[in-house]
Amino acid sequence: MTKKKIVWQTAFLAFLIIATVLIIMQHRSMPYQHDEGMVFGTVYNITYQYDSDIKQDIEAELQKVDNSLSPFNKTSIISKVNRNENPKVDEMFTEVFNLAAKVSSETGGAFDITVAPLVNMWGFGTKQFHRPDKESVDSLMRFVGFHKVSLRDGHVVKSDPRIQLDCSAIAKGYGCDVVARYLRSKGIKNFMIEIGGEVVTSGQNEKQLPWKIGVTKPTDDSLQDNQELQTILNVTDKAMATSGNYRNFYIDGGRKLAHTIDPHTGYPVQHSLLSSTVIASDCATADAYATSFMVLGVEKAKEVLSRHPELMAYFIYSDKNGKMNVWFSPALKDKIADGQ
């Protein structure tokens, strides 16, 4: 090898090293943006490392989800489906519908996007509690069941026109995924997206550390004032969703009735599981399974988890003595940040 060639290669290597260092320094000096607002009837908080604020673009993506899946948006696709206008569904609706059907099948119908009329009958959708009689529940059960709806040639087909769809138990998680896809399309690698407690994270936070997300202690909190944490999880490059019966509930005759309705019975679930947190690769999946596990209870949820090693769960439940206890997937042990 000639001396001239060695000098050239050394210079080129030095250039690469300097360029790499400069890129890393520039990236680390890039600011983190903090956006917040309202969507899907709840609060969102999004942090991302980028050289400018793109809140307007993010909200445009969230609006697409609202236009497709919000039952409170009278012009949305799902609202038109519920009015039997037979609209052509879009890609978002199709993606969520197919995922909902998959999770419904995997959980024996514990997850069901046709259960909304029952939720509303009990008053959990309207915040006006009403204890229906057995005849009223039975009359609506005829229109509940994920197998009673399907997609055919881009249209929703119902076995009965009175069937109503509601994707509220999966839409927040899906909204997080949609924003995450958009941020990644902009080349953004470090971000945290939170919509109503559902979370997607990527890369590192502002302190160059893994993202840490708290799991709220499930104490009865209908006013949503409680912020006490049960544990903190390292969830970088993952999605996390939590479902619980400690915020939306009523006391009826001294008995607590929570908002999670069992699609098989039409009545609020009555078991020991207080809070279900699921970690998955995408937030829509985590959201749907977190809701499903609240319906199933601890033991049946564990059976589902045994068939899905790609999922991790953190359950908070009440034992036979009324004491709060926790169970979590063995794979989650290394992600618990507070040593519990």
N, C-alpha and C positions, 0 to 999 in steps of 0.2 A: 504494500500500500504506500503510495507516494505521500510526501509530507504535505503537499498542497491539498490532497484529498482528505487527510486527517484534519487539517485546519478547517476545511469546509464543513466536514461532518460535526466537528466540535462546535463550530459557530451555529450550525443549524440546530443542534441539540440544545444549546444555550437559549436560542430564540424560542424553541418550543417550551422550555421550562419557564422562561419569562412570560411568554404569552399565556400559559396556563395559570400562572400565579396572578397575572393581571385580570384574567377572566373570573377567577375565584374571588378576588378582592372586589371586583366590580359587582359580582352577583351578591356577595355578602353585604355590600353597601346599599344595595337596592332596597327601597323602603317596603314595609308591610302596610297594606291598605286594610282599613277596618270599615266594613259596611254593615248596616243594620236597617231593618224595616219590618213591614207586616206583609204576610202572604199566607194564604190558606187559612185565614182566621187566627194566625198565631205569629209569633215573632221569629225573625231570622237574624243570625249573626254570621258574617263571613269575613275571614281574615285571609289575605293572600299576598304573596311577595311579587310586586309588579311595579313598573316605573310610573304608572298612572292609575287613577281610580276608574274602574269600569262598572260602577254600580248600575248605571243605566242599561248596559248590555246584559248584566246578570239578571236584572228585573225583567228584561225582555224575554229571557229564557224561561224564567218562572211564570211569566204570563202565558207562555205557550202551554205549560202544564195546566194552568188554570183553565185555559180555553178548551182543553181536552177533557179534563177529569173533575173539575169542580162542580158539585151538585148545587152550589150556591150561586153559580154563574148561569143565568138563564139561557145564555147563548152557547154554552159549552156543549161539546159533543155528548157527554154523559147525560146532560139535562134533556137534550133532544131524544136520546135513547129512551129515557124514562117517560117522555111524552109520546113515545111510539111514533116519532117522525121518521124513523128509519134512515138516519144519516149515514153517509160513508165515513167510517172511522179513520183516524189518522194513525201514524206510526207509533206515537206515544200511547194512545189508547190501546192499540194492538199489543204493544210490548207489556203494558201493565196487566191487561186482561189475560194474556197467556201465562204470565208469571203467577197471577192470582189463581188461575186454574191449576197450575202445577203444584203450588203450595197447598191448595185445597185437597188435591189428590194425595199428596204426601202426608197430610195430617188427618186424613179420614174425615174431611169436611169441617175441621175446627176453624179454618179460615174460610170465610164466605162473604163475597161482596154483594150478596142478595139479602143480607140480614138487616139492612137499614130500616125497613118498615117496623121491625120489632123494636129496634133501638129507639125509634121515635115514639112508638106506642107506649113504651115505658117512661118516656119523657126525658131520656138522656140526650137526645138530639136537640130538644127544645128548651132544656133546663127547667121544665115544668113537670115534676114527678107526677105520674099517674099509674096506680097499680091496676093493671087490666085484669079482667076475670078470665077464667080458663077458656071460655067460648071465644073471646076476642083473640087470645093468643093462638088458639087452634085455627081460627079463620085465616090468620096471616101465615101460619106455618105452611099452608098450601102453596104459598108463593115464595118460599125460601128454599134454597138448594143450588149450589154452584153448578150442578149437572143439568139444571133447568134452563141454562143459557149457553149459547155457543156463538162463535164467529163463523160466518159463511160468506165468502166473496166480499169481504170488507164491510159486512153488516152484522149487527147483533141480532141473533134469532132467539126469541123467548118462547118457552112452552106455554106461557100465559101472558097476555099483555099487561096484567097487573103487577108483574115482577118489576122491582125497582133495583137499580144498581147504585152502589156507593163505594168508592175506592178510598175513603178517608183513612183507612187503616194501612194504606200502602203509599198514598200520594206524597206525604211529607218525605218519606225515604226516597221515593223516586225523584222528587224535586231536588234533593241533595245530589243524586246521581247525575241529573241533567246539568246542574251547575258545575259539578266536577268535570264532566266531559268538556264543557265549554272552556273552563280554565286550562285544562290540559291541551285543548286545541290552540290556545294562545301561548303554549310553551311554559305555562306556570307549573312549577313542580312543588312549591311549598304553599299549602293552604289548609284551612279548616272551615268546613261548611256545617252550620247547625241550623236546623229548622224545627222549631218546637220540640227540641230534645233529641232529634235524630241527627246523626253526625257522620261526615266523611272527612278523613284526613289524608294528607300526603306530605312526604318530606319532613321538614323540621319547622319548629316555631321560631319566633324572633330571637330567642336565646340559643339558637342552633342546637336544640334538644328535641327529642321525640314529643309529639303531641300527647298530652295527658287529659283525659276526660273523666269527670266525676259521675258516679252513680248516686242519685239522690236517695236518702233514707226514706222508706215508704211509710211515713207517719201520715195519719188522716189529715188532709190539707186541701179542703175544697176551695179555699181562697188562693191557693198556690203561693203561699208566703214562705213555706219551708224550703230552705236551701241547704240543710244539713246533709253532708255526704256520707254514704255508707262505705264507699271505697273509691279509689282512683285507678284508672286503667291506662296503660300505654297502648294506644290504638293507631299508631302511625301506619299509613298505607292500608287502612282498613275502614270499614263502615260499622257503625254501632247504632242500635235502636233500642229503646226501652218502652215497655208497656206496663201499666200498673193500675190497680184499683183504689188508689189512695187519694185521688183528686176529684174524680167524677163519680160521686156516689150519693145515695140518699139513705136516711134512717127511717125505716118503716116498722112501727110496732116494736122498737128496740132492736131491730135486726138491720144490719148494714146490707144494702143492695147496691152492688157496683155496676158500672156501665158496660162491662163485658158480658155480652149475651151469648149463650150457648146456642149455636144454630140447630143443634139436634133437639133441644127442648123448648126453645123460645123464652127461657127464663135466665135471669142473671146467674152467673156461675157462683157456686158456693164451695170453695175449697181453700186450702192453706196458702196458696201462692199469692204473694203480695206484689211482687215486682219481677218482671222478666226482661233481662237485657241480653241481646243477641249481637254477636260480632260476626260479620260475613264480608265477602269481597265487595258486595254492593249493598247500598242502604235499603233499596226496595225489598230485597230478600230478607235482610235483617228485620225490617219493619213488619213484614208479613208474618215471619216466624215468631217474633216477640208477641204479637197479638194471639197467634195460634196457641202458644204455650200458656198464655193466661187462661185460655179456654180449657186446655188439656189438664193443667195441674202438673206438679213436679214429676211424678213417676211416669206418666204417659209422655211428658215432654222429653224425659231422659231416653225413652224408647225411640223417639223420633231422632234425637241427637245421635244415638248409636248407629243409625243408618246414614247419618250425614256428618262425616268427620270434618268436612269443610266449614262447619258451623261451630261456634263456641258460645256458651251461655253462662250467665251469672244470675242465679235465682235467689231472691230473698223471700223467705216463707215463715209462717208461724207454726211452731211445733205443737205437740199435743198439750203442752202446758201453757200455750199462749206466748211463749218466748220467741223473739225474732232470731232466725237462723239463716245461714247462707249455704248454698251449694254452687259450685262452678265446675266447668269442664276442666279436666286435668291439663289440657293444652293451654288453658288461660292462666295457669299459675305464674308463669314468667312475665305475664303482662300486668300483674297487680302491682301497682307502683308504691303502695304504702305498707307492704310487708304483711298484709293480712293472709 
